[in-house]
Amino acid sequence: MHCMVTLQQGFFILPNFFAVLSFIALGLFLWVVMTRLQRQRVQTHQADLQRMLSLLDDAYHDGRINKETYLRQRTLLLKNNK
């Protein structure tokens, strides 16, 4: 009878251990995925800002906008994209 109780207790402990281990693995997986997505968003945002600044520089150097407009737009871009 004592062996039966120990066997039953072991049976219930083992699935709980695997359930906890599964939740830990799932949490780790989600953390890795979310970290990579965030890193991609930041890199994309920085690349977009550089493209916008490059277009603004080109417009100024080509004479399509004056210095005042160039400085105002550049300041706005840098201020809004920190």
mmCIF file of the N, C-alpha and C atoms, coordinates in Angstrom:
data_MODEL
# 
_entry.id   MODEL 
# 
loop_
_atom_site.group_PDB 
_atom_site.id 
_atom_site.type_symbol 
_atom_site.label_atom_id 
_atom_site.label_alt_id 
_atom_site.label_comp_id 
_atom_site.label_asym_id 
_atom_site.label_entity_id 
_atom_site.label_seq_id 
_atom_site.pdbx_PDB_ins_code 
_atom_site.Cartn_x 
_atom_site.Cartn_y 
_atom_site.Cartn_z 
_atom_site.occupancy 
_atom_site.B_iso_or_equiv 
_atom_site.pdbx_formal_charge 
_atom_site.auth_seq_id 
_atom_site.auth_comp_id 
_atom_site.auth_asym_id 
_atom_site.auth_atom_id 
_atom_site.pdbx_PDB_model_num 
ATOM 1   N N  . MET A 1 1  ? 0.834  -1.190 0.000   1.00 0.00 ? 1  MET A N  1 
ATOM 2   C CA . MET A 1 1  ? 0.000  0.000  0.000   1.00 0.00 ? 1  MET A CA 1 
ATOM 3   C C  . MET A 1 1  ? 0.875  1.250  0.000   1.00 0.00 ? 1  MET A C  1 
ATOM 4   N N  . HIS A 1 2  ? 1.940  1.234  0.785   1.00 0.00 ? 2  HIS A N  1 
ATOM 5   C CA . HIS A 1 2  ? 2.827  2.386  0.865   1.00 0.00 ? 2  HIS A CA 1 
ATOM 6   C C  . HIS A 1 2  ? 3.497  2.655  -0.495  1.00 0.00 ? 2  HIS A C  1 
ATOM 7   N N  . CYS A 1 3  ? 3.871  1.599  -1.195  1.00 0.00 ? 3  CYS A N  1 
ATOM 8   C CA . CYS A 1 3  ? 4.494  1.744  -2.513  1.00 0.00 ? 3  CYS A CA 1 
ATOM 9   C C  . CYS A 1 3  ? 3.516  2.353  -3.510  1.00 0.00 ? 3  CYS A C  1 
ATOM 10  N N  . MET A 1 4  ? 2.263  2.012  -3.390  1.00 0.00 ? 4  MET A N  1 
ATOM 11  C CA . MET A 1 4  ? 1.248  2.534  -4.297  1.00 0.00 ? 4  MET A CA 1 
ATOM 12  C C  . MET A 1 4  ? 1.084  4.037  -4.101  1.00 0.00 ? 4  MET A C  1 
ATOM 13  N N  . VAL A 1 5  ? 1.092  4.505  -2.860  1.00 0.00 ? 5  VAL A N  1 
ATOM 14  C CA . VAL A 1 5  ? 0.960  5.932  -2.577  1.00 0.00 ? 5  VAL A CA 1 
ATOM 15  C C  . VAL A 1 5  ? 2.170  6.684  -3.119  1.00 0.00 ? 5  VAL A C  1 
ATOM 16  N N  . THR A 1 6  ? 3.372  6.142  -2.936  1.00 0.00 ? 6  THR A N  1 
ATOM 17  C CA . THR A 1 6  ? 4.587  6.782  -3.424  1.00 0.00 ? 6  THR A CA 1 
ATOM 18  C C  . THR A 1 6  ? 4.576  6.844  -4.949  1.00 0.00 ? 6  THR A C  1 
ATOM 19  N N  . LEU A 1 7  ? 4.138  5.777  -5.590  1.00 0.00 ? 7  LEU A N  1 
ATOM 20  C CA . LEU A 1 7  ? 4.068  5.752  -7.041  1.00 0.00 ? 7  LEU A CA 1 
ATOM 21  C C  . LEU A 1 7  ? 3.081  6.798  -7.556  1.00 0.00 ? 7  LEU A C  1 
ATOM 22  N N  . GLN A 1 8  ? 1.935  6.913  -6.895  1.00 0.00 ? 8  GLN A N  1 
ATOM 23  C CA . GLN A 1 8  ? 0.947  7.901  -7.304  1.00 0.00 ? 8  GLN A CA 1 
ATOM 24  C C  . GLN A 1 8  ? 1.463  9.319  -7.085  1.00 0.00 ? 8  GLN A C  1 
ATOM 25  N N  . GLN A 1 9  ? 2.139  9.560  -5.982  1.00 0.00 ? 9  GLN A N  1 
ATOM 26  C CA . GLN A 1 9  ? 2.688  10.892 -5.731  1.00 0.00 ? 9  GLN A CA 1 
ATOM 27  C C  . GLN A 1 9  ? 3.739  11.229 -6.784  1.00 0.00 ? 9  GLN A C  1 
ATOM 28  N N  . GLY A 1 10 ? 4.593  10.281 -7.128  1.00 0.00 ? 10 GLY A N  1 
ATOM 29  C CA . GLY A 1 10 ? 5.605  10.488 -8.159  1.00 0.00 ? 10 GLY A CA 1 
ATOM 30  C C  . GLY A 1 10 ? 4.977  10.773 -9.509  1.00 0.00 ? 10 GLY A C  1 
ATOM 31  N N  . PHE A 1 11 ? 3.870  10.098 -9.808  1.00 0.00 ? 11 PHE A N  1 
ATOM 32  C CA . PHE A 1 11 ? 3.169  10.319 -11.068 1.00 0.00 ? 11 PHE A CA 1 
ATOM 33  C C  . PHE A 1 11 ? 2.642  11.737 -11.172 1.00 0.00 ? 11 PHE A C  1 
ATOM 34  N N  . PHE A 1 12 ? 2.149  12.296 -10.061 1.00 0.00 ? 12 PHE A N  1 
ATOM 35  C CA . PHE A 1 12 ? 1.624  13.653 -10.084 1.00 0.00 ? 12 PHE A CA 1 
ATOM 36  C C  . PHE A 1 12 ? 2.733  14.704 -10.064 1.00 0.00 ? 12 PHE A C  1 
ATOM 37  N N  . ILE A 1 13 ? 3.845  14.423 -9.462  1.00 0.00 ? 13 ILE A N  1 
ATOM 38  C CA . ILE A 1 13 ? 4.950  15.379 -9.405  1.00 0.00 ? 13 ILE A CA 1 
ATOM 39  C C  . ILE A 1 13 ? 5.603  15.506 -10.781 1.00 0.00 ? 13 ILE A C  1 
ATOM 40  N N  . LEU A 1 14 ? 5.794  14.398 -11.488 1.00 0.00 ? 14 LEU A N  1 
ATOM 41  C CA . LEU A 1 14 ? 6.475  14.412 -12.777 1.00 0.00 ? 14 LEU A CA 1 
ATOM 42  C C  . LEU A 1 14 ? 5.744  15.264 -13.819 1.00 0.00 ? 14 LEU A C  1 
ATOM 43  N N  . PRO A 1 15 ? 4.454  15.126 -14.021 1.00 0.00 ? 15 PRO A N  1 
ATOM 44  C CA . PRO A 1 15 ? 3.767  15.989 -15.001 1.00 0.00 ? 15 PRO A CA 1 
ATOM 45  C C  . PRO A 1 15 ? 3.836  17.469 -14.603 1.00 0.00 ? 15 PRO A C  1 
ATOM 46  N N  . ASN A 1 16 ? 3.761  17.772 -13.316 1.00 0.00 ? 16 ASN A N  1 
ATOM 47  C CA . ASN A 1 16 ? 3.865  19.166 -12.895 1.00 0.00 ? 16 ASN A CA 1 
ATOM 48  C C  . ASN A 1 16 ? 5.235  19.734 -13.230 1.00 0.00 ? 16 ASN A C  1 
ATOM 49  N N  . PHE A 1 17 ? 6.262  18.934 -13.066 1.00 0.00 ? 17 PHE A N  1 
ATOM 50  C CA . PHE A 1 17 ? 7.617  19.372 -13.399 1.00 0.00 ? 17 PHE A CA 1 
ATOM 51  C C  . PHE A 1 17 ? 7.723  19.692 -14.888 1.00 0.00 ? 17 PHE A C  1 
ATOM 52  N N  . PHE A 1 18 ? 7.176  18.812 -15.727 1.00 0.00 ? 18 PHE A N  1 
ATOM 53  C CA . PHE A 1 18 ? 7.228  19.047 -17.167 1.00 0.00 ? 18 PHE A CA 1 
ATOM 54  C C  . PHE A 1 18 ? 6.368  20.238 -17.578 1.00 0.00 ? 18 PHE A C  1 
ATOM 55  N N  . ALA A 1 19 ? 5.262  20.452 -16.887 1.00 0.00 ? 19 ALA A N  1 
ATOM 56  C CA . ALA A 1 19 ? 4.422  21.606 -17.187 1.00 0.00 ? 19 ALA A CA 1 
ATOM 57  C C  . ALA A 1 19 ? 5.171  22.901 -16.864 1.00 0.00 ? 19 ALA A C  1 
ATOM 58  N N  . VAL A 1 20 ? 5.818  22.936 -15.722 1.00 0.00 ? 20 VAL A N  1 
ATOM 59  C CA . VAL A 1 20 ? 6.588  24.117 -15.338 1.00 0.00 ? 20 VAL A CA 1 
ATOM 60  C C  . VAL A 1 20 ? 7.741  24.324 -16.311 1.00 0.00 ? 20 VAL A C  1 
ATOM 61  N N  . LEU A 1 21 ? 8.420  23.267 -16.664 1.00 0.00 ? 21 LEU A N  1 
ATOM 62  C CA . LEU A 1 21 ? 9.527  23.342 -17.611 1.00 0.00 ? 21 LEU A CA 1 
ATOM 63  C C  . LEU A 1 21 ? 9.039  23.834 -18.973 1.00 0.00 ? 21 LEU A C  1 
ATOM 64  N N  . SER A 1 22 ? 7.874  23.390 -19.396 1.00 0.00 ? 22 SER A N  1 
ATOM 65  C CA . SER A 1 22 ? 7.292  23.837 -20.671 1.00 0.00 ? 22 SER A CA 1 
ATOM 66  C C  . SER A 1 22 ? 6.974  25.329 -20.636 1.00 0.00 ? 22 SER A C  1 
ATOM 67  N N  . PHE A 1 23 ? 6.413  25.793 -19.522 1.00 0.00 ? 23 PHE A N  1 
ATOM 68  C CA . PHE A 1 23 ? 6.110  27.219 -19.405 1.00 0.00 ? 23 PHE A CA 1 
ATOM 69  C C  . PHE A 1 23 ? 7.375  28.060 -19.405 1.00 0.00 ? 23 PHE A C  1 
ATOM 70  N N  . ILE A 1 24 ? 8.418  27.583 -18.779 1.00 0.00 ? 24 ILE A N  1 
ATOM 71  C CA . ILE A 1 24 ? 9.697  28.299 -18.780 1.00 0.00 ? 24 ILE A CA 1 
ATOM 72  C C  . ILE A 1 24 ? 10.259 28.366 -20.201 1.00 0.00 ? 24 ILE A C  1 
ATOM 73  N N  . ALA A 1 25 ? 10.214 27.245 -20.910 1.00 0.00 ? 25 ALA A N  1 
ATOM 74  C CA . ALA A 1 25 ? 10.711 27.210 -22.294 1.00 0.00 ? 25 ALA A CA 1 
ATOM 75  C C  . ALA A 1 25 ? 9.884  28.133 -23.189 1.00 0.00 ? 25 ALA A C  1 
ATOM 76  N N  . LEU A 1 26 ? 8.576  28.136 -23.022 1.00 0.00 ? 26 LEU A N  1 
ATOM 77  C CA . LEU A 1 26 ? 7.704  29.013 -23.802 1.00 0.00 ? 26 LEU A CA 1 
ATOM 78  C C  . LEU A 1 26 ? 8.015  30.479 -23.503 1.00 0.00 ? 26 LEU A C  1 
ATOM 79  N N  . GLY A 1 27 ? 8.191  30.806 -22.244 1.00 0.00 ? 27 GLY A N  1 
ATOM 80  C CA . GLY A 1 27 ? 8.529  32.171 -21.860 1.00 0.00 ? 27 GLY A CA 1 
ATOM 81  C C  . GLY A 1 27 ? 9.854  32.617 -22.450 1.00 0.00 ? 27 GLY A C  1 
ATOM 82  N N  . LEU A 1 28 ? 10.834 31.747 -22.432 1.00 0.00 ? 28 LEU A N  1 
ATOM 83  C CA . LEU A 1 28 ? 12.146 32.055 -23.005 1.00 0.00 ? 28 LEU A CA 1 
ATOM 84  C C  . LEU A 1 28 ? 12.035 32.262 -24.515 1.00 0.00 ? 28 LEU A C  1 
ATOM 85  N N  . PHE A 1 29 ? 11.288 31.405 -25.170 1.00 0.00 ? 29 PHE A N  1 
ATOM 86  C CA . PHE A 1 29 ? 11.081 31.530 -26.615 1.00 0.00 ? 29 PHE A CA 1 
ATOM 87  C C  . PHE A 1 29 ? 10.416 32.866 -26.957 1.00 0.00 ? 29 PHE A C  1 
ATOM 88  N N  . LEU A 1 30 ? 9.350  33.216 -26.232 1.00 0.00 ? 30 LEU A N  1 
ATOM 89  C CA . LEU A 1 30 ? 8.655  34.482 -26.490 1.00 0.00 ? 30 LEU A CA 1 
ATOM 90  C C  . LEU A 1 30 ? 9.555  35.678 -26.228 1.00 0.00 ? 30 LEU A C  1 
ATOM 91  N N  . TRP A 1 31 ? 10.376 35.619 -25.190 1.00 0.00 ? 31 TRP A N  1 
ATOM 92  C CA . TRP A 1 31 ? 11.309 36.707 -24.892 1.00 0.00 ? 31 TRP A CA 1 
ATOM 93  C C  . TRP A 1 31 ? 12.296 36.903 -26.040 1.00 0.00 ? 31 TRP A C  1 
ATOM 94  N N  . VAL A 1 32 ? 12.838 35.803 -26.578 1.00 0.00 ? 32 VAL A N  1 
ATOM 95  C CA . VAL A 1 32 ? 13.793 35.893 -27.694 1.00 0.00 ? 32 VAL A CA 1 
ATOM 96  C C  . VAL A 1 32 ? 13.119 36.500 -28.921 1.00 0.00 ? 32 VAL A C  1 
ATOM 97  N N  . VAL A 1 33 ? 11.925 36.038 -29.241 1.00 0.00 ? 33 VAL A N  1 
ATOM 98  C CA . VAL A 1 33 ? 11.210 36.551 -30.408 1.00 0.00 ? 33 VAL A CA 1 
ATOM 99  C C  . VAL A 1 33 ? 10.904 38.041 -30.250 1.00 0.00 ? 33 VAL A C  1 
ATOM 100 N N  . MET A 1 34 ? 10.399 38.439 -29.095 1.00 0.00 ? 34 MET A N  1 
ATOM 101 C CA . MET A 1 34 ? 10.053 39.847 -28.877 1.00 0.00 ? 34 MET A CA 1 
ATOM 102 C C  . MET A 1 34 ? 11.293 40.736 -28.902 1.00 0.00 ? 34 MET A C  1 
ATOM 103 N N  . THR A 1 35 ? 12.408 40.261 -28.377 1.00 0.00 ? 35 THR A N  1 
ATOM 104 C CA . THR A 1 35 ? 13.648 41.031 -28.388 1.00 0.00 ? 35 THR A CA 1 
ATOM 105 C C  . THR A 1 35 ? 14.120 41.251 -29.824 1.00 0.00 ? 35 THR A C  1 
ATOM 106 N N  . ARG A 1 36 ? 14.052 40.214 -30.629 1.00 0.00 ? 36 ARG A N  1 
ATOM 107 C CA . ARG A 1 36 ? 14.471 40.357 -32.036 1.00 0.00 ? 36 ARG A CA 1 
ATOM 108 C C  . ARG A 1 36 ? 13.549 41.288 -32.803 1.00 0.00 ? 36 ARG A C  1 
ATOM 109 N N  . LEU A 1 37 ? 12.247 41.207 -32.563 1.00 0.00 ? 37 LEU A N  1 
ATOM 110 C CA . LEU A 1 37 ? 11.315 42.110 -33.233 1.00 0.00 ? 37 LEU A CA 1 
ATOM 111 C C  . LEU A 1 37 ? 11.584 43.559 -32.855 1.00 0.00 ? 37 LEU A C  1 
ATOM 112 N N  . GLN A 1 38 ? 11.833 43.815 -31.587 1.00 0.00 ? 38 GLN A N  1 
ATOM 113 C CA . GLN A 1 38 ? 12.128 45.168 -31.132 1.00 0.00 ? 38 GLN A CA 1 
ATOM 114 C C  . GLN A 1 38 ? 13.411 45.684 -31.784 1.00 0.00 ? 38 GLN A C  1 
ATOM 115 N N  . ARG A 1 39 ? 14.428 44.838 -31.859 1.00 0.00 ? 39 ARG A N  1 
ATOM 116 C CA . ARG A 1 39 ? 15.697 45.243 -32.476 1.00 0.00 ? 39 ARG A CA 1 
ATOM 117 C C  . ARG A 1 39 ? 15.485 45.586 -33.948 1.00 0.00 ? 39 ARG A C  1 
ATOM 118 N N  . GLN A 1 40 ? 14.657 44.812 -34.650 1.00 0.00 ? 40 GLN A N  1 
ATOM 119 C CA . GLN A 1 40 ? 14.378 45.093 -36.062 1.00 0.00 ? 40 GLN A CA 1 
ATOM 120 C C  . GLN A 1 40 ? 13.639 46.412 -36.221 1.00 0.00 ? 40 GLN A C  1 
ATOM 121 N N  . ARG A 1 41 ? 12.688 46.685 -35.323 1.00 0.00 ? 41 ARG A N  1 
ATOM 122 C CA . ARG A 1 41 ? 11.947 47.945 -35.389 1.00 0.00 ? 41 ARG A CA 1 
ATOM 123 C C  . ARG A 1 41 ? 12.875 49.136 -35.209 1.00 0.00 ? 41 ARG A C  1 
ATOM 124 N N  . VAL A 1 42 ? 13.794 49.033 -34.252 1.00 0.00 ? 42 VAL A N  1 
ATOM 125 C CA . VAL A 1 42 ? 14.729 50.128 -33.991 1.00 0.00 ? 42 VAL A CA 1 
ATOM 126 C C  . VAL A 1 42 ? 15.633 50.338 -35.199 1.00 0.00 ? 42 VAL A C  1 
ATOM 127 N N  . GLN A 1 43 ? 16.145 49.264 -35.775 1.00 0.00 ? 43 GLN A N  1 
ATOM 128 C CA . GLN A 1 43 ? 17.025 49.389 -36.934 1.00 0.00 ? 43 GLN A CA 1 
ATOM 129 C C  . GLN A 1 43 ? 16.286 49.982 -38.128 1.00 0.00 ? 43 GLN A C  1 
ATOM 130 N N  . THR A 1 44 ? 15.052 49.568 -38.349 1.00 0.00 ? 44 THR A N  1 
ATOM 131 C CA . THR A 1 44 ? 14.245 50.103 -39.441 1.00 0.00 ? 44 THR A CA 1 
ATOM 132 C C  . THR A 1 44 ? 13.976 51.583 -39.216 1.00 0.00 ? 44 THR A C  1 
ATOM 133 N N  . HIS A 1 45 ? 13.659 51.947 -37.988 1.00 0.00 ? 45 HIS A N  1 
ATOM 134 C CA . HIS A 1 45 ? 13.386 53.345 -37.658 1.00 0.00 ? 45 HIS A CA 1 
ATOM 135 C C  . HIS A 1 45 ? 14.619 54.210 -37.919 1.00 0.00 ? 45 HIS A C  1 
ATOM 136 N N  . GLN A 1 46 ? 15.786 53.747 -37.520 1.00 0.00 ? 46 GLN A N  1 
ATOM 137 C CA . GLN A 1 46 ? 17.018 54.503 -37.739 1.00 0.00 ? 46 GLN A CA 1 
ATOM 138 C C  . GLN A 1 46 ? 17.317 54.640 -39.228 1.00 0.00 ? 46 GLN A C  1 
ATOM 139 N N  . ALA A 1 47 ? 17.096 53.578 -39.991 1.00 0.00 ? 47 ALA A N  1 
ATOM 140 C CA . ALA A 1 47 ? 17.328 53.629 -41.435 1.00 0.00 ? 47 ALA A CA 1 
ATOM 141 C C  . ALA A 1 47 ? 16.368 54.610 -42.100 1.00 0.00 ? 47 ALA A C  1 
ATOM 142 N N  . ASP A 1 48 ? 15.112 54.616 -41.666 1.00 0.00 ? 48 ASP A N  1 
ATOM 143 C CA . ASP A 1 48 ? 14.128 55.555 -42.211 1.00 0.00 ? 48 ASP A CA 1 
ATOM 144 C C  . ASP A 1 48 ? 14.526 56.999 -41.909 1.00 0.00 ? 48 ASP A C  1 
ATOM 145 N N  . LEU A 1 49 ? 14.987 57.246 -40.708 1.00 0.00 ? 49 LEU A N  1 
ATOM 146 C CA . LEU A 1 49 ? 15.419 58.596 -40.343 1.00 0.00 ? 49 LEU A CA 1 
ATOM 147 C C  . LEU A 1 49 ? 16.593 59.032 -41.210 1.00 0.00 ? 49 LEU A C  1 
ATOM 148 N N  . GLN A 1 50 ? 17.550 58.151 -41.419 1.00 0.00 ? 50 GLN A N  1 
ATOM 149 C CA . GLN A 1 50 ? 18.698 58.491 -42.265 1.00 0.00 ? 50 GLN A CA 1 
ATOM 150 C C  . GLN A 1 50 ? 18.259 58.786 -43.702 1.00 0.00 ? 50 GLN A C  1 
ATOM 151 N N  . ARG A 1 51 ? 17.294 58.035 -44.217 1.00 0.00 ? 51 ARG A N  1 
ATOM 152 C CA . ARG A 1 51 ? 16.785 58.299 -45.573 1.00 0.00 ? 51 ARG A CA 1 
ATOM 153 C C  . ARG A 1 51 ? 16.097 59.657 -45.648 1.00 0.00 ? 51 ARG A C  1 
ATOM 154 N N  . MET A 1 52 ? 15.292 59.981 -44.634 1.00 0.00 ? 52 MET A N  1 
ATOM 155 C CA . MET A 1 52 ? 14.601 61.271 -44.632 1.00 0.00 ? 52 MET A CA 1 
ATOM 156 C C  . MET A 1 52 ? 15.601 62.423 -44.561 1.00 0.00 ? 52 MET A C  1 
ATOM 157 N N  . LEU A 1 53 ? 16.617 62.284 -43.725 1.00 0.00 ? 53 LEU A N  1 
ATOM 158 C CA . LEU A 1 53 ? 17.636 63.325 -43.629 1.00 0.00 ? 53 LEU A CA 1 
ATOM 159 C C  . LEU A 1 53 ? 18.415 63.448 -44.937 1.00 0.00 ? 53 LEU A C  1 
ATOM 160 N N  . SER A 1 54 ? 18.682 62.343 -45.584 1.00 0.00 ? 54 SER A N  1 
ATOM 161 C CA . SER A 1 54 ? 19.384 62.369 -46.863 1.00 0.00 ? 54 SER A CA 1 
ATOM 162 C C  . SER A 1 54 ? 18.556 63.074 -47.931 1.00 0.00 ? 54 SER A C  1 
ATOM 163 N N  . LEU A 1 55 ? 17.261 62.783 -47.976 1.00 0.00 ? 55 LEU A N  1 
ATOM 164 C CA . LEU A 1 55 ? 16.381 63.463 -48.924 1.00 0.00 ? 55 LEU A CA 1 
ATOM 165 C C  . LEU A 1 55 ? 16.323 64.961 -48.651 1.00 0.00 ? 55 LEU A C  1 
ATOM 166 N N  . LEU A 1 56 ? 16.282 65.316 -47.387 1.00 0.00 ? 56 LEU A N  1 
ATOM 167 C CA . LEU A 1 56 ? 16.258 66.727 -47.011 1.00 0.00 ? 56 LEU A CA 1 
ATOM 168 C C  . LEU A 1 56 ? 17.564 67.412 -47.419 1.00 0.00 ? 56 LEU A C  1 
ATOM 169 N N  . ASP A 1 57 ? 18.687 66.745 -47.172 1.00 0.00 ? 57 ASP A N  1 
ATOM 170 C CA . ASP A 1 57 ? 19.991 67.292 -47.584 1.00 0.00 ? 57 ASP A CA 1 
ATOM 171 C C  . ASP A 1 57 ? 20.047 67.486 -49.097 1.00 0.00 ? 57 ASP A C  1 
ATOM 172 N N  . ASP A 1 58 ? 19.572 66.492 -49.838 1.00 0.00 ? 58 ASP A N  1 
ATOM 173 C CA . ASP A 1 58 ? 19.575 66.591 -51.304 1.00 0.00 ? 58 ASP A CA 1 
ATOM 174 C C  . ASP A 1 58 ? 18.729 67.768 -51.780 1.00 0.00 ? 58 ASP A C  1 
ATOM 175 N N  . ALA A 1 59 ? 17.566 67.931 -51.172 1.00 0.00 ? 59 ALA A N  1 
ATOM 176 C CA . ALA A 1 59 ? 16.685 69.041 -51.560 1.00 0.00 ? 59 ALA A CA 1 
ATOM 177 C C  . ALA A 1 59 ? 17.354 70.386 -51.289 1.00 0.00 ? 59 ALA A C  1 
ATOM 178 N N  . TYR A 1 60 ? 18.041 70.495 -50.186 1.00 0.00 ? 60 TYR A N  1 
ATOM 179 C CA . TYR A 1 60 ? 18.721 71.749 -49.855 1.00 0.00 ? 60 TYR A CA 1 
ATOM 180 C C  . TYR A 1 60 ? 19.880 72.008 -50.822 1.00 0.00 ? 60 TYR A C  1 
ATOM 181 N N  . HIS A 1 61 ? 20.683 70.973 -51.071 1.00 0.00 ? 61 HIS A N  1 
ATOM 182 C CA . HIS A 1 61 ? 21.843 71.140 -51.948 1.00 0.00 ? 61 HIS A CA 1 
ATOM 183 C C  . HIS A 1 61 ? 21.442 71.385 -53.399 1.00 0.00 ? 61 HIS A C  1 
ATOM 184 N N  . ASP A 1 62 ? 20.281 70.882 -53.799 1.00 0.00 ? 62 ASP A N  1 
ATOM 185 C CA . ASP A 1 62 ? 19.784 71.114 -55.157 1.00 0.00 ? 62 ASP A CA 1 
ATOM 186 C C  . ASP A 1 62 ? 19.084 72.457 -55.288 1.00 0.00 ? 62 ASP A C  1 
ATOM 187 N N  . GLY A 1 63 ? 18.896 73.168 -54.174 1.00 0.00 ? 63 GLY A N  1 
ATOM 188 C CA . GLY A 1 63 ? 18.257 74.484 -54.208 1.00 0.00 ? 63 GLY A CA 1 
ATOM 189 C C  . GLY A 1 63 ? 16.744 74.441 -54.229 1.00 0.00 ? 63 GLY A C  1 
ATOM 190 N N  . ARG A 1 64 ? 16.153 73.291 -53.943 1.00 0.00 ? 64 ARG A N  1 
ATOM 191 C CA . ARG A 1 64 ? 14.688 73.193 -53.940 1.00 0.00 ? 64 ARG A CA 1 
ATOM 192 C C  . ARG A 1 64 ? 14.070 73.777 -52.678 1.00 0.00 ? 64 ARG A C  1 
ATOM 193 N N  . ILE A 1 65 ? 14.846 73.855 -51.587 1.00 0.00 ? 65 ILE A N  1 
ATOM 194 C CA . ILE A 1 65 ? 14.381 74.511 -50.351 1.00 0.00 ? 65 ILE A CA 1 
ATOM 195 C C  . ILE A 1 65 ? 15.479 75.452 -49.857 1.00 0.00 ? 65 ILE A C  1 
ATOM 196 N N  . ASN A 1 66 ? 15.065 76.470 -49.118 1.00 0.00 ? 66 ASN A N  1 
ATOM 197 C CA . ASN A 1 66 ? 16.057 77.421 -48.607 1.00 0.00 ? 66 ASN A CA 1 
ATOM 198 C C  . ASN A 1 66 ? 16.629 76.938 -47.277 1.00 0.00 ? 66 ASN A C  1 
ATOM 199 N N  . LYS A 1 67 ? 17.620 77.662 -46.767 1.00 0.00 ? 67 LYS A N  1 
ATOM 200 C CA . LYS A 1 67 ? 18.323 77.253 -45.561 1.00 0.00 ? 67 LYS A CA 1 
ATOM 201 C C  . LYS A 1 67 ? 17.401 77.227 -44.342 1.00 0.00 ? 67 LYS A C  1 
ATOM 202 N N  . GLU A 1 68 ? 16.527 78.211 -44.252 1.00 0.00 ? 68 GLU A N  1 
ATOM 203 C CA . GLU A 1 68 ? 15.600 78.282 -43.112 1.00 0.00 ? 68 GLU A CA 1 
ATOM 204 C C  . GLU A 1 68 ? 14.685 77.057 -43.064 1.00 0.00 ? 68 GLU A C  1 
ATOM 205 N N  . THR A 1 69 ? 14.129 76.696 -44.196 1.00 0.00 ? 69 THR A N  1 
ATOM 206 C CA . THR A 1 69 ? 13.258 75.519 -44.280 1.00 0.00 ? 69 THR A CA 1 
ATOM 207 C C  . THR A 1 69 ? 14.047 74.251 -43.967 1.00 0.00 ? 69 THR A C  1 
ATOM 208 N N  . TYR A 1 70 ? 15.245 74.185 -44.537 1.00 0.00 ? 70 TYR A N  1 
ATOM 209 C CA . TYR A 1 70 ? 16.106 73.020 -44.298 1.00 0.00 ? 70 TYR A CA 1 
ATOM 210 C C  . TYR A 1 70 ? 16.370 72.843 -42.807 1.00 0.00 ? 70 TYR A C  1 
ATOM 211 N N  . LEU A 1 71 ? 16.789 73.895 -42.134 1.00 0.00 ? 71 LEU A N  1 
ATOM 212 C CA . LEU A 1 71 ? 17.117 73.795 -40.702 1.00 0.00 ? 71 LEU A CA 1 
ATOM 213 C C  . LEU A 1 71 ? 15.881 73.474 -39.868 1.00 0.00 ? 71 LEU A C  1 
ATOM 214 N N  . ARG A 1 72 ? 14.755 74.089 -40.219 1.00 0.00 ? 72 ARG A N  1 
ATOM 215 C CA . ARG A 1 72 ? 13.514 73.837 -39.468 1.00 0.00 ? 72 ARG A CA 1 
ATOM 216 C C  . ARG A 1 72 ? 13.078 72.372 -39.614 1.00 0.00 ? 72 ARG A C  1 
ATOM 217 N N  . GLN A 1 73 ? 13.089 71.869 -40.855 1.00 0.00 ? 73 GLN A N  1 
ATOM 218 C CA . GLN A 1 73 ? 12.665 70.487 -41.100 1.00 0.00 ? 73 GLN A CA 1 
ATOM 219 C C  . GLN A 1 73 ? 13.646 69.484 -40.482 1.00 0.00 ? 73 GLN A C  1 
ATOM 220 N N  . ARG A 1 74 ? 14.912 69.791 -40.554 1.00 0.00 ? 74 ARG A N  1 
ATOM 221 C CA . ARG A 1 74 ? 15.934 68.899 -39.968 1.00 0.00 ? 74 ARG A CA 1 
ATOM 222 C C  . ARG A 1 74 ? 15.764 68.819 -38.455 1.00 0.00 ? 74 ARG A C  1 
ATOM 223 N N  . THR A 1 75 ? 15.543 69.985 -37.832 1.00 0.00 ? 75 THR A N  1 
ATOM 224 C CA . THR A 1 75 ? 15.319 70.020 -36.385 1.00 0.00 ? 75 THR A CA 1 
ATOM 225 C C  . THR A 1 75 ? 14.076 69.231 -36.000 1.00 0.00 ? 75 THR A C  1 
ATOM 226 N N  . LEU A 1 76 ? 13.006 69.394 -36.764 1.00 0.00 ? 76 LEU A N  1 
ATOM 227 C CA . LEU A 1 76 ? 11.772 68.646 -36.490 1.00 0.00 ? 76 LEU A CA 1 
ATOM 228 C C  . LEU A 1 76 ? 11.984 67.138 -36.622 1.00 0.00 ? 76 LEU A C  1 
ATOM 229 N N  . LEU A 1 77 ? 12.683 66.724 -37.674 1.00 0.00 ? 77 LEU A N  1 
ATOM 230 C CA . LEU A 1 77 ? 12.942 65.295 -37.858 1.00 0.00 ? 77 LEU A CA 1 
ATOM 231 C C  . LEU A 1 77 ? 13.735 64.721 -36.693 1.00 0.00 ? 77 LEU A C  1 
ATOM 232 N N  . LEU A 1 78 ? 14.796 65.418 -36.317 1.00 0.00 ? 78 LEU A N  1 
ATOM 233 C CA . LEU A 1 78 ? 15.639 64.910 -35.230 1.00 0.00 ? 78 LEU A CA 1 
ATOM 234 C C  . LEU A 1 78 ? 14.916 64.942 -33.891 1.00 0.00 ? 78 LEU A C  1 
ATOM 235 N N  . LYS A 1 79 ? 14.110 65.971 -33.671 1.00 0.00 ? 79 LYS A N  1 
ATOM 236 C CA . LYS A 1 79 ? 13.378 66.109 -32.408 1.00 0.00 ? 79 LYS A CA 1 
ATOM 237 C C  . LYS A 1 79 ? 12.291 65.035 -32.269 1.00 0.00 ? 79 LYS A C  1 
ATOM 238 N N  . ASN A 1 80 ? 11.598 64.752 -33.364 1.00 0.00 ? 80 ASN A N  1 
ATOM 239 C CA . ASN A 1 80 ? 10.474 63.791 -33.324 1.00 0.00 ? 80 ASN A CA 1 
ATOM 240 C C  . ASN A 1 80 ? 10.919 62.342 -33.431 1.00 0.00 ? 80 ASN A C  1 
ATOM 241 N N  . ASN A 1 81 ? 12.178 62.121 -33.735 1.00 0.00 ? 81 ASN A N  1 
ATOM 242 C CA . ASN A 1 81 ? 12.645 60.746 -33.945 1.00 0.00 ? 81 ASN A CA 1 
ATOM 243 C C  . ASN A 1 81 ? 13.777 60.370 -32.996 1.00 0.00 ? 81 ASN A C  1 
ATOM 244 N N  . LYS A 1 82 ? 13.677 60.785 -31.784 1.00 0.00 ? 82 LYS A N  1 
ATOM 245 C CA . LYS A 1 82 ? 14.705 60.437 -30.791 1.00 0.00 ? 82 LYS A CA 1 
ATOM 246 C C  . LYS A 1 82 ? 14.556 59.021 -30.340 1.00 0.00 ? 82 LYS A C  1 
# 
